[in-house]
């Protein structure tokens, strides 16, 4: 997919993507998004947050600590009744959510090491 527009918001951007072709009602497709957040380990409290704007099968998040930093006191805030796995594996915090709710906030926060 290609980026059609990037709309600035108070907390970043909403990116409008162009689909590769016309999809019909009931058709499903997979979208894999990768983004790099620069400087998330500079403040005492660090966080990632998002709201999914469409129905989604799964959400996977890997946050990799830079050299010399590590995760301390990670906290995951999700809508009620969501199945998830969260684990620290080396310098990576992994979060996996099955059937995340659309239009609900998801947040991961951690303290600077």
mmCIF file of the C-alpha atoms, coordinates in Angstrom:
data_MODEL
# 
_entry.id   MODEL 
# 
loop_
_atom_site.group_PDB 
_atom_site.id 
_atom_site.type_symbol 
_atom_site.label_atom_id 
_atom_site.label_alt_id 
_atom_site.label_comp_id 
_atom_site.label_asym_id 
_atom_site.label_entity_id 
_atom_site.label_seq_id 
_atom_site.pdbx_PDB_ins_code 
_atom_site.Cartn_x 
_atom_site.Cartn_y 
_atom_site.Cartn_z 
_atom_site.occupancy 
_atom_site.B_iso_or_equiv 
_atom_site.pdbx_formal_charge 
_atom_site.auth_seq_id 
_atom_site.auth_comp_id 
_atom_site.auth_asym_id 
_atom_site.auth_atom_id 
_atom_site.pdbx_PDB_model_num 
ATOM 1   C CA . UNK A 1 1   ? 0.000   0.000   0.000  1.00 0.00 ? 1   UNK A CA 1 
ATOM 2   C CA . UNK A 1 2   ? 1.143   3.511   -0.532 1.00 0.00 ? 2   UNK A CA 1 
ATOM 3   C CA . UNK A 1 3   ? 0.697   6.499   1.757  1.00 0.00 ? 3   UNK A CA 1 
ATOM 4   C CA . UNK A 1 4   ? -1.987  8.850   0.431  1.00 0.00 ? 4   UNK A CA 1 
ATOM 5   C CA . UNK A 1 5   ? -1.791  11.445  3.201  1.00 0.00 ? 5   UNK A CA 1 
ATOM 6   C CA . UNK A 1 6   ? -0.309  12.011  6.678  1.00 0.00 ? 6   UNK A CA 1 
ATOM 7   C CA . UNK A 1 7   ? -2.592  14.094  8.866  1.00 0.00 ? 7   UNK A CA 1 
ATOM 8   C CA . UNK A 1 8   ? -0.894  15.702  11.894 1.00 0.00 ? 8   UNK A CA 1 
ATOM 9   C CA . UNK A 1 9   ? -2.566  15.254  15.306 1.00 0.00 ? 9   UNK A CA 1 
ATOM 10  C CA . UNK A 1 10  ? -1.608  16.344  18.825 1.00 0.00 ? 10  UNK A CA 1 
ATOM 11  C CA . UNK A 1 11  ? 0.198   13.033  19.421 1.00 0.00 ? 11  UNK A CA 1 
ATOM 12  C CA . UNK A 1 12  ? 1.641   12.204  16.000 1.00 0.00 ? 12  UNK A CA 1 
ATOM 13  C CA . UNK A 1 13  ? 0.049   11.457  12.637 1.00 0.00 ? 13  UNK A CA 1 
ATOM 14  C CA . UNK A 1 14  ? -2.893  9.584   11.180 1.00 0.00 ? 14  UNK A CA 1 
ATOM 15  C CA . UNK A 1 15  ? -1.686  7.990   7.957  1.00 0.00 ? 15  UNK A CA 1 
ATOM 16  C CA . UNK A 1 16  ? -4.169  7.357   5.130  1.00 0.00 ? 16  UNK A CA 1 
ATOM 17  C CA . UNK A 1 17  ? -3.192  4.297   3.092  1.00 0.00 ? 17  UNK A CA 1 
ATOM 18  C CA . UNK A 1 18  ? -4.277  3.516   -0.466 1.00 0.00 ? 18  UNK A CA 1 
ATOM 19  C CA . UNK A 1 19  ? -5.472  -0.066  -0.946 1.00 0.00 ? 19  UNK A CA 1 
ATOM 20  C CA . UNK A 1 20  ? -3.837  -1.972  -3.825 1.00 0.00 ? 20  UNK A CA 1 
ATOM 21  C CA . UNK A 1 21  ? -7.231  -2.757  -5.434 1.00 0.00 ? 21  UNK A CA 1 
ATOM 22  C CA . UNK A 1 22  ? -10.975 -2.542  -4.802 1.00 0.00 ? 22  UNK A CA 1 
ATOM 23  C CA . UNK A 1 23  ? -12.198 -4.901  -2.073 1.00 0.00 ? 23  UNK A CA 1 
ATOM 24  C CA . UNK A 1 24  ? -15.738 -6.253  -1.832 1.00 0.00 ? 24  UNK A CA 1 
ATOM 25  C CA . UNK A 1 25  ? -17.987 -6.654  1.229  1.00 0.00 ? 25  UNK A CA 1 
ATOM 26  C CA . UNK A 1 26  ? -16.824 -9.593  3.336  1.00 0.00 ? 26  UNK A CA 1 
ATOM 27  C CA . UNK A 1 27  ? -13.394 -9.798  1.702  1.00 0.00 ? 27  UNK A CA 1 
ATOM 28  C CA . UNK A 1 28  ? -10.468 -9.856  4.125  1.00 0.00 ? 28  UNK A CA 1 
ATOM 29  C CA . UNK A 1 29  ? -6.877  -8.717  3.769  1.00 0.00 ? 29  UNK A CA 1 
ATOM 30  C CA . UNK A 1 30  ? -3.857  -8.372  6.017  1.00 0.00 ? 30  UNK A CA 1 
ATOM 31  C CA . UNK A 1 31  ? -2.086  -5.114  6.789  1.00 0.00 ? 31  UNK A CA 1 
ATOM 32  C CA . UNK A 1 32  ? 1.337   -5.242  8.462  1.00 0.00 ? 32  UNK A CA 1 
ATOM 33  C CA . UNK A 1 33  ? 2.544   -1.899  9.778  1.00 0.00 ? 33  UNK A CA 1 
ATOM 34  C CA . UNK A 1 34  ? 6.012   -1.165  11.100 1.00 0.00 ? 34  UNK A CA 1 
ATOM 35  C CA . UNK A 1 35  ? 7.005   2.112   12.651 1.00 0.00 ? 35  UNK A CA 1 
ATOM 36  C CA . UNK A 1 36  ? 10.045  3.427   14.439 1.00 0.00 ? 36  UNK A CA 1 
ATOM 37  C CA . UNK A 1 37  ? 9.627   5.688   17.442 1.00 0.00 ? 37  UNK A CA 1 
ATOM 38  C CA . UNK A 1 38  ? 12.750  7.773   18.029 1.00 0.00 ? 38  UNK A CA 1 
ATOM 39  C CA . UNK A 1 39  ? 13.719  8.734   21.577 1.00 0.00 ? 39  UNK A CA 1 
ATOM 40  C CA . UNK A 1 40  ? 11.244  6.768   23.706 1.00 0.00 ? 40  UNK A CA 1 
ATOM 41  C CA . UNK A 1 41  ? 13.789  6.084   26.481 1.00 0.00 ? 41  UNK A CA 1 
ATOM 42  C CA . UNK A 1 42  ? 14.775  9.677   27.308 1.00 0.00 ? 42  UNK A CA 1 
ATOM 43  C CA . UNK A 1 43  ? 12.082  10.562  29.858 1.00 0.00 ? 43  UNK A CA 1 
ATOM 44  C CA . UNK A 1 44  ? 11.466  8.938   33.259 1.00 0.00 ? 44  UNK A CA 1 
ATOM 45  C CA . UNK A 1 45  ? 8.073   7.607   32.083 1.00 0.00 ? 45  UNK A CA 1 
ATOM 46  C CA . UNK A 1 46  ? 7.893   6.282   28.512 1.00 0.00 ? 46  UNK A CA 1 
ATOM 47  C CA . UNK A 1 47  ? 4.862   5.006   26.644 1.00 0.00 ? 47  UNK A CA 1 
ATOM 48  C CA . UNK A 1 48  ? 3.265   3.796   23.428 1.00 0.00 ? 48  UNK A CA 1 
ATOM 49  C CA . UNK A 1 49  ? -0.448  4.180   22.841 1.00 0.00 ? 49  UNK A CA 1 
ATOM 50  C CA . UNK A 1 50  ? -2.840  3.625   19.980 1.00 0.00 ? 50  UNK A CA 1 
ATOM 51  C CA . UNK A 1 51  ? -6.481  3.259   18.994 1.00 0.00 ? 51  UNK A CA 1 
ATOM 52  C CA . UNK A 1 52  ? -7.402  0.817   16.234 1.00 0.00 ? 52  UNK A CA 1 
ATOM 53  C CA . UNK A 1 53  ? -9.799  2.426   13.771 1.00 0.00 ? 53  UNK A CA 1 
ATOM 54  C CA . UNK A 1 54  ? -11.022 -0.807  12.130 1.00 0.00 ? 54  UNK A CA 1 
ATOM 55  C CA . UNK A 1 55  ? -11.829 -4.396  13.137 1.00 0.00 ? 55  UNK A CA 1 
ATOM 56  C CA . UNK A 1 56  ? -8.553  -6.257  13.633 1.00 0.00 ? 56  UNK A CA 1 
ATOM 57  C CA . UNK A 1 57  ? -7.676  -9.972  14.093 1.00 0.00 ? 57  UNK A CA 1 
ATOM 58  C CA . UNK A 1 58  ? -4.518  -9.425  16.124 1.00 0.00 ? 58  UNK A CA 1 
ATOM 59  C CA . UNK A 1 59  ? -2.091  -6.777  17.321 1.00 0.00 ? 59  UNK A CA 1 
ATOM 60  C CA . UNK A 1 60  ? 1.611   -7.488  17.898 1.00 0.00 ? 60  UNK A CA 1 
ATOM 61  C CA . UNK A 1 61  ? 3.961   -4.947  19.423 1.00 0.00 ? 61  UNK A CA 1 
ATOM 62  C CA . UNK A 1 62  ? 7.712   -5.376  19.974 1.00 0.00 ? 62  UNK A CA 1 
ATOM 63  C CA . UNK A 1 63  ? 9.541   -2.558  21.745 1.00 0.00 ? 63  UNK A CA 1 
ATOM 64  C CA . UNK A 1 64  ? 13.327  -2.939  21.637 1.00 0.00 ? 64  UNK A CA 1 
ATOM 65  C CA . UNK A 1 65  ? 15.352  -1.099  24.263 1.00 0.00 ? 65  UNK A CA 1 
ATOM 66  C CA . UNK A 1 66  ? 18.430  0.759   23.024 1.00 0.00 ? 66  UNK A CA 1 
ATOM 67  C CA . UNK A 1 67  ? 21.929  -0.183  24.188 1.00 0.00 ? 67  UNK A CA 1 
ATOM 68  C CA . UNK A 1 68  ? 22.326  0.475   27.914 1.00 0.00 ? 68  UNK A CA 1 
ATOM 69  C CA . UNK A 1 69  ? 18.588  0.683   28.623 1.00 0.00 ? 69  UNK A CA 1 
ATOM 70  C CA . UNK A 1 70  ? 16.055  -1.886  29.757 1.00 0.00 ? 70  UNK A CA 1 
ATOM 71  C CA . UNK A 1 71  ? 12.397  -2.121  30.679 1.00 0.00 ? 71  UNK A CA 1 
ATOM 72  C CA . UNK A 1 72  ? 11.414  -1.383  34.265 1.00 0.00 ? 72  UNK A CA 1 
ATOM 73  C CA . UNK A 1 73  ? 7.896   -1.692  35.678 1.00 0.00 ? 73  UNK A CA 1 
ATOM 74  C CA . UNK A 1 74  ? 6.060   -2.171  32.355 1.00 0.00 ? 74  UNK A CA 1 
ATOM 75  C CA . UNK A 1 75  ? 2.302   -1.623  32.557 1.00 0.00 ? 75  UNK A CA 1 
ATOM 76  C CA . UNK A 1 76  ? -0.227  -2.660  29.905 1.00 0.00 ? 76  UNK A CA 1 
ATOM 77  C CA . UNK A 1 77  ? -3.641  -0.953  29.828 1.00 0.00 ? 77  UNK A CA 1 
ATOM 78  C CA . UNK A 1 78  ? -6.253  -2.615  27.603 1.00 0.00 ? 78  UNK A CA 1 
ATOM 79  C CA . UNK A 1 79  ? -10.024 -2.572  27.196 1.00 0.00 ? 79  UNK A CA 1 
ATOM 80  C CA . UNK A 1 80  ? -11.746 -5.155  29.432 1.00 0.00 ? 80  UNK A CA 1 
ATOM 81  C CA . UNK A 1 81  ? -11.929 -8.838  28.453 1.00 0.00 ? 81  UNK A CA 1 
ATOM 82  C CA . UNK A 1 82  ? -9.096  -8.893  25.903 1.00 0.00 ? 82  UNK A CA 1 
ATOM 83  C CA . UNK A 1 83  ? -6.841  -11.951 25.618 1.00 0.00 ? 83  UNK A CA 1 
ATOM 84  C CA . UNK A 1 84  ? -3.190  -10.964 25.571 1.00 0.00 ? 84  UNK A CA 1 
ATOM 85  C CA . UNK A 1 85  ? 0.360   -12.175 26.171 1.00 0.00 ? 85  UNK A CA 1 
ATOM 86  C CA . UNK A 1 86  ? 3.070   -9.839  27.454 1.00 0.00 ? 86  UNK A CA 1 
ATOM 87  C CA . UNK A 1 87  ? 6.690   -10.774 28.129 1.00 0.00 ? 87  UNK A CA 1 
ATOM 88  C CA . UNK A 1 88  ? 10.160  -9.306  28.388 1.00 0.00 ? 88  UNK A CA 1 
ATOM 89  C CA . UNK A 1 89  ? 12.635  -11.305 26.330 1.00 0.00 ? 89  UNK A CA 1 
ATOM 90  C CA . UNK A 1 90  ? 16.115  -9.857  26.690 1.00 0.00 ? 90  UNK A CA 1 
ATOM 91  C CA . UNK A 1 91  ? 15.958  -6.213  25.579 1.00 0.00 ? 91  UNK A CA 1 
ATOM 92  C CA . UNK A 1 92  ? 12.554  -6.641  23.899 1.00 0.00 ? 92  UNK A CA 1 
ATOM 93  C CA . UNK A 1 93  ? 9.099   -6.202  25.396 1.00 0.00 ? 93  UNK A CA 1 
ATOM 94  C CA . UNK A 1 94  ? 6.558   -8.214  23.396 1.00 0.00 ? 94  UNK A CA 1 
ATOM 95  C CA . UNK A 1 95  ? 2.802   -7.676  23.511 1.00 0.00 ? 95  UNK A CA 1 
ATOM 96  C CA . UNK A 1 96  ? 0.363   -9.890  21.572 1.00 0.00 ? 96  UNK A CA 1 
ATOM 97  C CA . UNK A 1 97  ? -3.398  -9.227  21.633 1.00 0.00 ? 97  UNK A CA 1 
ATOM 98  C CA . UNK A 1 98  ? -6.001  -11.509 20.060 1.00 0.00 ? 98  UNK A CA 1 
ATOM 99  C CA . UNK A 1 99  ? -9.038  -9.747  18.580 1.00 0.00 ? 99  UNK A CA 1 
ATOM 100 C CA . UNK A 1 100 ? -8.314  -6.236  19.878 1.00 0.00 ? 100 UNK A CA 1 
ATOM 101 C CA . UNK A 1 101 ? -11.320 -3.951  20.183 1.00 0.00 ? 101 UNK A CA 1 
ATOM 102 C CA . UNK A 1 102 ? -11.694 -1.152  17.654 1.00 0.00 ? 102 UNK A CA 1 
ATOM 103 C CA . UNK A 1 103 ? -12.060 2.442   18.889 1.00 0.00 ? 103 UNK A CA 1 
ATOM 104 C CA . UNK A 1 104 ? -10.634 1.599   22.344 1.00 0.00 ? 104 UNK A CA 1 
ATOM 105 C CA . UNK A 1 105 ? -7.311  2.850   23.756 1.00 0.00 ? 105 UNK A CA 1 
ATOM 106 C CA . UNK A 1 106 ? -4.314  0.545   24.153 1.00 0.00 ? 106 UNK A CA 1 
ATOM 107 C CA . UNK A 1 107 ? -1.309  1.709   26.172 1.00 0.00 ? 107 UNK A CA 1 
ATOM 108 C CA . UNK A 1 108 ? 2.058   0.330   27.204 1.00 0.00 ? 108 UNK A CA 1 
ATOM 109 C CA . UNK A 1 109 ? 4.159   2.370   29.643 1.00 0.00 ? 109 UNK A CA 1 
ATOM 110 C CA . UNK A 1 110 ? 7.497   1.728   31.353 1.00 0.00 ? 110 UNK A CA 1 
ATOM 111 C CA . UNK A 1 111 ? 9.990   3.557   33.542 1.00 0.00 ? 111 UNK A CA 1 
ATOM 112 C CA . UNK A 1 112 ? 13.467  4.554   32.437 1.00 0.00 ? 112 UNK A CA 1 
ATOM 113 C CA . UNK A 1 113 ? 16.111  2.125   33.700 1.00 0.00 ? 113 UNK A CA 1 
# 
